[in-house]
Amino acid sequence: MSYIEKNLLEVNKKIDEAAKGAGREVDEIKLIAVTKTYGADLINEAISFGVTDIGENRVQEIMEKYESVKPVRWHLIGHLQKNKVKYIIDKVELIHSVDSLELAAEIDKKAKKIDKVQKILLEVNVSGEESKFGIEPKLCIDICRAISELENVKIMGLMTVAPFTDDEELLSSVFSGLKGLAEKIRQENIKNVSMEELSMGMTNDFPLAIEKGATMVRVGTGIFGKRDYTK
Ligand SMILES: *Cc1c(COP(=O)(O)O)cnc(C)c1O
């Protein structure tokens, strides 16, 4: 058995256990295999073992790999600059990292050109870390309202990147914070805005994120091993 197959079995088992432990159905949770820095061969291997959704951080990497990777749903999970929207608009299933009205407006414009309604998540800086991208929680409702007016984007939910820490209490409060914010937005009943997706949890903390309500977990290292950024 290859290490990727083995790791995938392990990750899926943990997803299963976390879902059961939280009294949730396992098919409520989608695994996004985060493929940044990994080449098409390894990605295709993961796809052959059942991966249906992959996440990339950088537009450049999506463009470099797109032709060599087997059919799969692509997710953009990293910061997106407005001037790069045009390169990926025809390629991605979901953009997890929308952090401003201006970016959403640009996505809307480019989606309109190809007659697509682009699904997006709002990235929220729940932890308030200064180094993090994402919308301040208290601004989210207003931004949702403004984005809901755009015809060619549809908000499907929220995403956050938790702090890099083993502090379970802190992680729990971040995940619960995102879930609570989604509930609050849901109660506003904004047309064209769905709060069905919560993208949270990475290799170190995805079981906890599932316990707290994640519907998408983004796992890289846990599947592909340590990344080598020198290449
Ligand atoms: C790299 C990355 C991940 C995956 O991180 P791992 O710790 O390797 O699982 C998830 N989400 C985002 C936004 C990332 O940049």
Ligand as a Chemical Component Dictionary entry (heavy atoms), coordinates in Angstrom:
data_LIG
# 
_chem_comp.id                   LIG 
_chem_comp.type                 NON-POLYMER 
_chem_comp.pdbx_formal_charge   0 
_chem_comp.three_letter_code    LIG 
# 
loop_
_chem_comp_atom.comp_id 
_chem_comp_atom.atom_id 
_chem_comp_atom.alt_atom_id 
_chem_comp_atom.type_symbol 
_chem_comp_atom.charge 
_chem_comp_atom.model_Cartn_x 
_chem_comp_atom.model_Cartn_y 
_chem_comp_atom.model_Cartn_z 
_chem_comp_atom.pdbx_ordinal 
LIG C1 C1 C 0 -1.881 24.586 3.736 1  
LIG C2 C2 C 0 -3.289 24.841 4.122 2  
LIG C3 C3 C 0 -4.091 23.835 4.674 3  
LIG C4 C4 C 0 -3.580 22.437 4.979 4  
LIG O1 O1 O 0 -2.652 22.446 6.003 5  
LIG P1 P1 P 0 -2.077 21.091 6.633 6  
LIG O2 O2 O 0 -1.609 21.473 7.971 7  
LIG O3 O3 O 0 -0.972 20.636 5.739 8  
LIG O4 O4 O 0 -3.191 20.110 6.661 9  
LIG C5 C5 C 0 -5.407 24.148 4.955 10 
LIG N1 N1 N 0 -5.917 25.378 4.730 11 
LIG C6 C6 C 0 -5.172 26.372 4.214 12 
LIG C7 C7 C 0 -5.795 27.701 3.989 13 
LIG C8 C8 C 0 -3.840 26.132 3.907 14 
LIG O5 O5 O 0 -3.111 27.132 3.410 15 
# 
loop_
_chem_comp_bond.comp_id 
_chem_comp_bond.atom_id_1 
_chem_comp_bond.atom_id_2 
_chem_comp_bond.value_order 
_chem_comp_bond.pdbx_ordinal 
LIG C1 C2 SING 1  
LIG C2 C3 SING 2  
LIG C2 C8 DOUB 3  
LIG C3 C4 SING 4  
LIG C3 C5 DOUB 5  
LIG C4 O1 SING 6  
LIG O1 P1 SING 7  
LIG P1 O2 DOUB 8  
LIG P1 O3 SING 9  
LIG P1 O4 SING 10 
LIG C5 N1 SING 11 
LIG N1 C6 DOUB 12 
LIG C6 C7 SING 13 
LIG C6 C8 SING 14 
LIG C8 O5 SING 15 
# 
